[in-house]
Amino acid sequence: MSGDRSLGEVERAVRARVGDLPVRPEQMAAVAGIYRAAAAVRQHFENSVLRGADLTWTGFVVLWVVWIGGERETRKVAEEAGISKGTLTGVARTLHNRGLLERRAHPTDRRLALLSLTPEGERLMARLFPEFHDEEVFVTGGLNDDEALDLAELLRRIVAQVERRGAERRLELLDGRDPPPRRSGRRPKGAGAL
């Protein structure tokens, strides 16, 4: 939605497109702002501090969760990182192959696995976090401390709304039916182009 157009131009284009549909522009602007801000911040971090460490945003978040929380079950790491267990499997494999993350079987339940940082992973996070935090300060540089805290509280309230009522709302939207399976975006082999 960004490209060469300003935020104001995009908002005018949306109003022109939706016409008389009953929309709440303030809420639409809030969600669009969350998306744009998240994408801009992620891109900035991946192209600056994380690039030097050869990490993706998701790879950093997985390391962060384990660094802060210590050894964790994979399902808890996935939950805290906000990713699927399948995504975690691939990310954890990459981090393990780089010598940053260790995976071991749970001592009492062999179906579960535990993740912990290796000494190399600990050193990387101890070195990388101050650089990462400097970029947190940079991207919020247009806010004073009170505004940053207000923004954090408003975002927490949005997350809490989705966590508290999201499942119920999704069932409402699906009339109680199970959701269809997720698609990866890949077409089956032999599927023609559109």
N, C-alpha and C positions, 0 to 999 in steps of 0.2 A: 503494500500500500504506500510505500514511501517513494522510491525512485527520485525523479526530478521535481515532483510537486511538493509544495509546502503543506504542512498540516492543515492550514486554513483552506487551501485549494482542495484537498482531499475531502474535508468536511463539507464544502460546498457541493462537490461532485456527489457525495452520498445523499445530501438533501435533494439534489436534482433527480437522482435515480429512484429513491424510495417514494418521492412525491407525497401522496396523501396517506400512505400506510401509517397506522398508529404506532409510532416509535417514540421512545423516550431518549432524546438526543443527549442528555446529560449522562445517562447510563451507557449509551453507545460510545460516547467520547471517553468515558472512564475505561471501558474494556479495551477500546482501541489504543488508548494511552498505555495501559498495562502491557499490552502485546508489543507495542513499538518500543517502549522503554526496556522491556526484558530482552527483546531481540538486539537492540543497540548495545546494551550493557554486555550481553553474552558475546557479541561479535567483538566489542572492544577488548574484553579480557582474553578471548582466544587469539586475537591478533597482536596482543602485547605480552603481558606477563606469562600467560600459559604457553604461548608459542615457543618462548625460550626454553621451557621445560618439556616441550613436545607433548603437551597434554591437551585434551579436549575439555570443554566445560564439564561434561559428565564424568570424565576420568578424574578431574580435580574434585568434584563433589563427592565421589565415592571415596577418594583418599581422605577428604576432609571429615566425612562421617566416621570413618574408622579411626582417624587421628584423634578426633575429639572424644569419641565414645569408647575407644579401645576395641578389643576383639569383639566382634558381633556376628550373630547369625546372618546368613546371606539374605533371608527374607526381611530382616529388620533393616539391613543396609539398603536394600532396594526401596523399602517403604520410606525411610528417612531421606534418601536421595531423590525420591519422587520419580522413580523409574520402574519399569517392569522387571520381574525376575529374569526374564529372557535377555533383556538389555544388560542387566547386571552380569549375567554369565559371560557375555562377550567382553565387556569392559574389564571385569575381574581377570579374565584370561590374558588380556593384553597387559594389564598392570602386573600380573604375576610373571609373564614372560619378560618384562622389563626389570624384574627383580625388586618391585616396589610393594607387592602385596603377596601375602602367604594365605593359602587356603588349606584347611585341615578338617577332617571329619569331626563332628560333634562327639564328645566322649561318651555320652549316654544314649544318643539317638543317631545311628549311622545314616539315617536319611537326611540329616541336616548337616550343613557345612558352616564353618566359622572362618571369618576373614580377619586378618591382622596385618599391620604394616611390618615390613622387613626393616632391619636397621637402615638400609638405603632409603626406604620409603619415609622413615622417621626423619632422616637427614634432609631429604627433599622438602618435606612439609615444613620443617623448622626454618629452612632457607627461603622457601617460596611464600610462606604466609605473610611475612612483612611486606614483600613486594605486592602481593595480592591486595593486602589491606590499603597500601598506598593508592592503588587503583580504585578501591571502594571510596576513598576520600576524594579522589579526582572526579569520579562520575557523579558524586553528590555535591560537588563544589558549588553549585548554584543554590544550595539550600543552607540555611543556618541550622544550628544544632536542634532548635525547637521544631523547625520544619521537617528535618530528617526524622525526628522522633514521631511527629504527627503522621508523616507518610508511612513509617513502619507500622504504626497502630492501625491506620486505615487499611493497609494491605493485610495485616493479621485478621482484621474483621472480614475481609473478603474471603480469605482462606478458611476461616472458621465457618462462614456461611456455606461454602461448598462442602466442607467436611461434615457439617452438621445436617444439611438438608439435601445435599447433592444426590445421594442414592435414591431418596424418596422422589425427588424431582425427575430423575431419569426414568423411574418406573411410571410416573404420571405421564411423561411424554411418550412412553412406549405402550401405554394402556395396559401395564402389568406384564407385557410379554418380555421374554428374555431378549437382550440385545443381540443383533446379528454378530457373527464373529468378526474380529478386526481383520482388516486386510493390510498387507504390507505395502500396498501401492504397486506391487509387481503384478503383471498380467501373467496368466498361465501360459506355458509354452504353446506356441502356435496361434495365440490370440492375435488377431489382426490389428493394425493401427486404426485409430479413429478417423 
